[in-house]
């Protein structure tokens, strides 16, 4: 199955990882395999930090808030590793 340009739908002449579309002249690259993981980790990390932050603003400082901060910190570290792979691939 030949690759198609995501912009105009034209058939691309080769299977090169990066090439110019012959019709619309846009650069077509292979999709980044780390994009979905990067987006999910960013969403999870931000959600955990917002939960902990707004809970502490509400006055609740139970032990579970610190647990959420710990999980959010580990999630942030994994997010940085995922960001490294995401931007390394291009």
WOMOGI-V154743 format. One record per residue. SS is DSSP state (H for helix, E for strand, C for the rest). NEAR is the number of other C-alpha atoms within 8 Angstrom. Layout:
ss:near
SS:NEAR
SS:NEAR
This chain:
ss:near
C:2
C:6
C:7
E:8
C:11
C:6
C:6
C:7
C:7
C:9
E:8
C:11
C:4
C:4
C:7
C:5
C:6
E:8
E:8
E:8
C:12
C:7
C:6
C:7
C:7
C:7
E:8
E:10
E:7
C:6
C:4
C:8
C:6
C:9
H:8
H:7
H:8
H:12
H:8
H:8
H:12
H:10
H:8
H:9
H:13
H:8
H:8
H:12
H:11
H:8
H:9
H:12
H:8
H:8
H:11
H:10
H:7
C:6
C:6
C:8
C:8
C:6
H:6
H:7
H:12
H:9
H:8
H:12
H:11
H:8
H:9
H:11
H:9
H:8
H:11
H:11
H:8
H:9
H:12
H:8
H:8
H:11
H:9
H:8
H:9
H:13
H:7
H:6
H:6
C:5
